[in-house]
Amino acid sequence: MNFISQSIPDVLLIKLNKHNDDRGYFAETFRQDLLEDAVGYKVNFIQDNESKSSKGTLRGLHYQITSFAQTKLVRVIKGSVLDIAVDIRRSSPSFGDHVSVELTEQNKHQLFVPRGFAHGFIVLSESATLSYKVDNYYAPEHDRGIAFNDEKLKINWQLPFEEIKLSDRDKIHPSLANARDLFN
């Protein structure tokens, strides 16, 4: 595994070492010891999630607050997505900045999103299946979001606005400037 710091160094792109032969391939998708060496702290993933969505589906930008904050390790099993991590740590020099990475079934890349970031993705292929690990359980009462189209974030979602599909919840998130319960 290769761990590559992004424009915000706490966010890592993970490139897998694939071993190919005429039967297919093999790759380790997760090694706790290597991840902890790369990030410099303990990570205890306790739940795996899977999501399937159709083209244009945008999920995000989500985060959980207080002791329910989550670290995520995201990968695409099928299809292609643009994965986004927005720094929402008020004391960070990169507050409001984001990392944007295309994760595909072909490149097998993963994105490590630490606590203190809002996360979201948009499906670029006809459909996509994502798998992601989290280090805290989902807690609806601690769930928050930021508007995907906040102009100050300057996120290029790569699809025209009229092709984007949102949940009712994701349609009403506030801008970053008006978001509640950000990290310090």
N, C-alpha and C positions, 0 to 999 in steps of 0.2 A: 504494500500500500504506500502511496505517495501522498503526503499531506502538504497542501499548498495554501499558504496564507493569501487571503484576498485583499482588496483595497481597504477593507476593515480587517485588521490582522486577526481578530478573535473568531472570524468566520473562516472556515477551512473548506477547500475543495479537496475531496479525496478521490484519487485515481487508483483504481484497482489493478493488480497484476493478474492478467488473464493468462491462463495456460490453455492454448488451443491445440487440438489435433483433429484427425479426420472424424472423430465422434462428436465433437462439439468443443466445449471449453469448461474450465473450472476456475473459480476465483473465490478467495475469502472475501466476504462482504463486511465482516466486522471482527475486530480483535480489540478487546478491552484494553489490554496492556499497551498496544501501539497507539491507540487513540489517546489514552491518558498521558503517554510520553509526549505526544504531539501538542496537546492542549496545556499540559503542566498541572493538571488537577484531576481528582477522582470524578468519574462520571458513572452513575449507576442507573442505567436504563432499566425501567420496570414495566414497560408496556410497549407492544408493537401495534401499529395501526396500518390499515390498508384503505386506499381510496381509489375508486374508479370514477372517471368523469369524461364527458364528451367535449369535443373541440369547442373552445371559447369559454369553457367554465373557468371562472376565476374564484378561487377560495382565498380569502384573506382581506386584509392583513391582520392576523390574529396574534394575541399573546394572552398569557395568564399572569395575574398579579400576586404579590406578596409571597407567602411560602408555597404557593401553587404555581410559580413560574416554571417554565419548562425549557430544557435543552432538547433539541431535535437533531436526528440524523436521518436525512431524507434521501431516498433513491427512487428511480423509476424502473419498474419491472417491464412495462409495456408502453410504447408510445414516446411522447416528447412533451416536456413542460419547460416553461421559463420559471425558475424558482427565485424568489426574492426574500432577502433578509434586510430589515430596516432597523438601524440602531436607534433605540428609544431610551438610552441611558442619558439623562440630562447632563451629567457631569462628563460625558465622553467628548473628546474633540471631534468625533465623527457623528455626533448626535444629528439625526435626521438624514444621514447618508444611507445608501443602500448598496448591497451586493446583488448582482443579477447574474445567474448562471443557467445555461441550458442543460438539463438533465435528460438523457435519452436511454432507451433500451440498448442502443448501439454503443454509446460511450461508457456506460456503466458508472459514471461519476456519481458521487454522493456529496451532499452539502451538510456540513456540521454547523448548526445554528445555536449559539449559546443563549443562556438566559439573558434578558435585557434587550431582546430583539423581537420585533413583530415579523411574522412569517406569512408568506402567501405564494401562490403559484397560479399560472394560467396554462391551460392545455393547448398546445400548438398542433398536435396531431389529431386525427379523427376521434381518438379516445386515448386515455392514458390511465395506467394503474400505478399508483405510488405506494411505497411501503416506507414507514418511518417509525423510528424508535423515539420514545420520550422518557424523561427521567422523573416525571411526576404525572399523576393521574389527572384526567380531565375533570375540572371543577367548574360547572356552568356559572355559578355565582361569582367566580373570579375571572371569568372570560371577558376579554375586551377586544376592541379592534380599532383600526385606523382606516380612513377612507382610502381606497385603492387609487383614486384619481386626485388625491391631494396634489395640487400644482407645485407646491414647495418641495415635494419628494422627487419630482422629475423622473418618474419611472416610465420607461418605454415598455409597454406590455406587448408590443409586437403585433397586436391585432387591432383592427378598427373598433372604435367604441361600440358600434351597432352589432358587432359579433360577440361581444362579451356577455356572458350569462352569469348572473349573481343571485345568491340567495336573498330573501327579504332582509335577513339580518345584515348581510354584507352591504346592502344598499344604503344603510343608515349610519354607518360608522362616522365619527367626527374626523375632522382634519387633525393632523399631529398637534397643531397649536391648541386645539380644543379637547384633546384626548385626556381622559382621566387616568390617574394612577400609573403614571409612567415611572420608570426606574430612576434612581438617583446616581 
